[in-house]
Amino acid sequence: MAKNPRSRSSELTGGDGFTYEDTVAAWYLAALLREEPAPGTRGTVVRVAVQQKALGDPLDDLIVDSDEAGVRTRLSLQVKKQVTVSSSNGDFTEIIAEAVATRARPEFQVGKDRYGFIVRSISISGLENLDRIIGFATASTNGQEFVRRFAPQAEANASMIAMRDDVRSMIGPADDDAEWDFYRHFVAYRLDNLRDGEDRFVELSNRLNVVAEAPGSNIVPVVCQEVRRGESKAKVWTRNSLIADLRTKVSLRVAPTYDRDLKALSDIARNYVEEIRADIGGTTLDRDGLIEAAESAASK
């Protein structure tokens, strides 16, 4: 039987009526527009999708594809306002169950794809312990090495050992290798201060303003609105489709990654223009009308 869809939170990030989940998705769409990496990706973001449960993605809030030197990888995320790393927390048990299901999918690329969650509020000590456990897994080459780190007098402290035991009961791994394998693909990020006026919201605004044609534009609400519309349709964006969606609402310039290329082209054009002589055999022609017509056409 299919699950009932999760209800969306009524807690908003600011005066525009967008949830935390909307703004996190906008963070990844900014990376898509700017052609750059984002938290958890392995390379440049090339595709962003939201609410993909009906299409078979267990971790459905945010699906991000990235490209690194021609290798395509996927990051599957659940987005939560608050999580406690414990089997007593329903949201966290759901995240672990859906991460296990994601890992089990036949199309999952072992050693490349990743899954996990992004959260606004989480215990600092809880996140630090979870990050260290994940770090132990990525620093190990097999389950035996991973498990040794939790032995008496080894690297893990008592609270990390207790957390590992608790999470292991949720993962239900077949053996130590399966537990190690789960953690080496797992990610956990805190992305806070995304309310209007807070530090990360300002950072998001600045990142998006770089690709806005008009200086000082605030296009965060525009992008968040596209996310909100997209969530009801299980929307998938590439950079081209996102630009098409935004084109009627805001004027965009090229991504910052092309700045050097544009400067090189401008320099070449300027050098060629400077080499054009203004006379032919000593006779200067009146070209003012032609120049005005060309400038008028270029400005349209």
N, C-alpha and C positions, 0 to 999 in steps of 0.2 A: 504494500500500500504506500502511495506517495505521501511524503511529509507535507503538512500544511506549511505554506510559505511563512517565513519569519516576519513578524510585524516590524515596521520601521520605527525607530525611536522618534519620540516627539521632542527630544532635546536638540536644540539648534545651535549652530556654531555662531550665529550672529543675526543681524537684523534682516538679512536677505532670505531667511527661512531655509537654509541648507543644513543638513545633518553633518556630523563628523565624517560619516562614510562618504558623503558627496565630496567633501573637501579633500579627503585622502585620495579619492579617485582623480580629482583635479590635479593633485600633486604629480601623479603618474602621467596624466595627459600633458602636463607642462613639459615633462621629459620627452614625451612623444613629439610634441611640437618643436622642441629645441634640439631634438636628435642627440640625446645624451643618456647616460645611465641613471638609474634610480635605486633606492634602497632595495637590496636583495637581488637585483638583476645582474646578469653576467654579460655585459655589453650594452649597446645602445637599444633603448626601447623602440620597438617597431610595431607593436600591436597591444591594445588595451581592450579588455572586455569586462562587462559587469553583469552580475546576476545570471550566472550561467548554469544554475541548478537543473533546469529543465532540459539542458543540452548535455547533461551527464557529468558535470564538474562538481565533485563533492564540496570542495572549498570554492564557493561560487561568487563571493563578494567582488573579488578583483582577480582577473587573470591577466598576467603581463608577459608578453613574449619579447625577448631581446635577441640581438645578434652580435656576436663577437667573432670577427674574422671569418664570417661565413657560417658559423655554427649557431643554430637557432636553439634557444632554451626557453623554458617556461617556468614562471613563478606563480603559484596558486595561493591566494591569501584570503583569510577571513578578517574582517575589520570589526573591532569591538571598542566601545567607549571605555569599558573597564573589565579587567580579567584578574583572577587570582590563580596562581599556578598550584592547583590542588584538585584532587578528585572530588572534593566537596563543592566545587564551582561548576555549575551546569554549562556555562559558556566554554570553559576550558576543556571539560570532558567532550563536548561537541567538537571543538577544534581538533583534539587528538583523534577522535573517531574518524573525522573527515580527512585528516592527514593520512591516517592508515589506509583509508579507502583510495585516496589519491595515489599513494605509493603502489597500491595493488593494481592500478589500471594498466592494461597491456601497452598503452602508448607512452607510459612514463619512461623517460630517458634516465637510466641509472647513472649516477655520477655527474649529471648535467642539470636536470630539472630540480626544483625545490618547492617546498610548501611550508605554510606556517600562518602567522597572524601579525597584524599591526594593531596596536592598542593605544588609547590616549592616556589611560591611568592604570598603573600596575605598581605593586610594591617594588621598590628599588632593589632590595635584597633578593626578592623572588626572581626578578629579571636577571640580576647578576648571577645567581646560582644556575638558572636555566642556561644563560649564555656560556657559563663555564662548562657545563655538561656538554653542550653542543660543541664547544671548543675541544673538549677531550675527544669527542667522536671524530671531528675533522682532522685532529692531530694523530689519530690512530689509523693503522692499516687493516685492522680486523677486530672482531669482537673480543678476542682474548686480551689484546692490548688495552682496549677500552675499559673492560671490567677491572683490570689490574689497578687502574687509577683510583678505584673505590675501595681497595683493600686497606686494612689497618696500617697506619703510618705512611700511606700513600698521599696523593695530591688532594683528594676530596676531603672536605670537612664534614662534620656530622649533619649539618643542614642540607648539604648537597646529597649526601647518601640517602637521607630521608626522602628528599624530593625525587631522586632517581627511583627509589623503591615504589613511591606513590605513582609516578608516571608510568613505570613499567607495568603496573597492574592495569593501567588503561590501554597501553599499547598491546599487551598480550603477545609479546614476541615468541616465536618458536624456539629461539635460542639466543645466545649472546651476540652472534653475528647479526641476527635480525634486529636486535635492539640497537646495536651500533649503526647499522644501515639506516634505521629510521632517523636517528639523530643527525647523521651526517648530511641529510637532505632537509633538515628542519631549520626554520628561521623564526626569530621573534624580535619585533621592533616596537619601540615606543616612539610615536610621532605625536607630540603634544604641542601646545601653544598654537593651535590652528584656528582659534576664534579670531574674528575681525579685530585687528589692531595688535594682536599678539605677535611675538617674534617670528614664528614660522609662517604665519599668515602674511606678514610683511615680506618675508623672503620669497614666498610663493608669488606675491604680487610683483615683486621686482623681477623674478625669473620670467613671468609672463609678459611683463611690460617691455622686456627686451625684444620680443617678437611682435609687439604692437607698433603700428605705423605712427600713431600719434603719441608723442612723449607725454608721460604722466597718466596714461590711460590705466584704468583699473578694470581688467578683463576677467578677474577671478570670478565675479558673480555670473558672467556670461558662460564661462567654462563649467561652473557648478550647475548652472541651469541645463546645460547640455547633458551633464551626468544625470541629473534628475529625470530628464526626458528619456535618456537611454536606459535607465534602470527598469522602466516598465516594459521595455522591448528587448531585454537581454542584448543590449547594443554591443557591437564590436567596432572599434575604431582602428584604422591605420592613419598614418599622418595625412595622407591625401583626403581620406573621408572626413577627418576631423576639420581640416582646413575648409572643406566644402560646407560643413555644417556651420562653421563660424563666419564664413565669408560675408553673409548678408548682415551680420551683427557687429563686426569689428574688422578694421583694415589691418592686415598682417604684413610684416616684412619677412625677409628670408631668415632662416635659422642662423644663430651665431656661428655655427660651424662653417658657414660659407663666407664669413667676413673676409678672410684672407684671400679667397678665390676672387671675390668681387673687387677687392683692392687691386689685385694683380691685373684683372681685366680693365679696370679703370686706368691704371698706370699705362698699360699697353695702348689703350685708345687715346690717351692724352699724348703719348709719344708720337703716335701716328699723325694725330691732328697737327702737332707742332711741326712735323716735317712737310706738311702740305704748303706749297708756295701760294702766295696771294696774287701772283701775277703770272701771265703767260707771255713770254718774250718781251717782258718789260711793260706789258699792258695790264692794268688792274681792272677787273670786271666788278660791276656792282652786284653783290650777292646778298645784300641786306634782306631783300624779300624772301629769298630762298631760305636764309637762316631763320627768319621769323616763322616761316611756314613749318620748318623742321622742328623748332622748339615748341610750337603750338601742338603739333602732332604728338610729340614725345610726352607732353604734359597731360594728354587725355588718357 
